[in-house]
Amino acid sequence: NPYVLAYQYKHYMEEIARHRPASTVHNEVNPYYERLLANHENPPEDTNDNLSRAVRYAKKLHECFYETSQVDMIVAILD
């Protein structure tokens, strides 16, 4: 899957950390993948704040690589 890091980056970094010293893993953190909404934790289903709605939307469309700076745009699409 060419988009796996778009939604599994944190899991990937956890796996890397299990096999390497923490100091080297910290140096490999990619801020771009950290900002992707699809890499955020799943919000509780009963939350309707803008960030939660945007994260759920981004997880469904992870191939679009939505970032945290695009929350307002996603909310406008949803409304």
C-alpha positions as CSV (number, residue, x, y, z in Angstrom):
1,N,0.0,0.0,0.0
2,P,1.7,3.2,-1.1
3,Y,-0.3,5.3,1.4
4,V,0.5,3.2,4.5
5,L,2.5,6.0,6.2
6,A,-0.4,8.4,5.7
7,Y,-2.4,6.6,8.3
8,Q,0.0,4.2,10.1
9,Y,3.0,6.5,10.7
10,K,2.8,6.3,14.5
11,H,2.5,2.6,14.5
12,Y,5.5,2.4,12.1
13,M,7.6,4.6,14.4
14,E,6.6,2.5,17.4
15,E,7.9,-0.6,15.6
16,I,11.1,1.2,14.7
17,A,11.6,2.2,18.3
18,R,11.3,-1.4,19.4
19,H,14.4,-2.3,17.3
20,R,16.6,0.8,17.6
21,P,17.9,3.0,20.4
22,A,15.5,5.9,21.2
23,S,18.0,8.6,20.3
24,T,18.2,7.5,16.7
25,V,14.4,7.1,16.4
26,H,13.9,10.6,17.6
27,N,16.2,11.9,14.9
28,E,14.1,10.1,12.3
29,V,10.7,11.7,13.1
30,N,9.1,13.2,10.1
31,P,7.1,16.3,10.9
32,Y,5.0,16.0,7.7
33,Y,3.6,12.6,8.7
34,E,3.1,13.8,12.3
35,R,0.8,16.6,10.9
36,L,-1.4,14.3,8.9
37,L,-4.9,14.0,10.3
38,A,-5.2,10.4,9.4
39,N,-2.3,9.7,11.8
40,H,-4.2,11.1,14.8
41,E,-5.7,8.8,17.3
42,N,-9.3,7.8,16.5
43,P,-11.6,10.3,18.3
44,P,-14.5,9.0,20.4
45,E,-17.6,8.5,18.2
46,D,-19.7,10.8,20.4
47,T,-17.4,13.8,19.9
48,N,-18.4,16.4,17.3
49,D,-15.8,19.1,17.6
50,N,-14.1,20.3,14.4
51,L,-10.9,18.4,14.9
52,S,-12.6,15.1,15.7
53,R,-14.8,15.4,12.6
54,A,-11.8,16.3,10.4
55,V,-9.8,13.3,11.7
56,R,-12.6,10.9,11.0
57,Y,-13.0,12.3,7.5
58,A,-9.2,12.2,6.9
59,K,-9.0,8.6,8.0
60,K,-11.7,7.6,5.4
61,L,-9.7,9.5,2.7
62,H,-6.1,8.9,3.9
63,E,-4.8,9.0,0.3
64,C,-5.6,12.8,0.3
65,F,-3.0,13.5,2.9
66,Y,-5.0,16.1,4.8
67,E,-3.0,18.0,7.4
68,T,-3.9,19.7,10.6
69,S,-3.8,23.1,8.9
70,Q,-6.8,21.9,6.8
71,V,-9.3,21.3,9.6
72,D,-11.4,24.3,8.7
73,M,-11.5,23.4,5.0
74,I,-12.7,19.8,5.9
75,V,-15.3,21.1,8.2
76,A,-16.6,23.4,5.5
77,I,-16.8,20.4,3.2
78,L,-18.8,18.4,5.8
79,D,-21.2,21.2,6.6
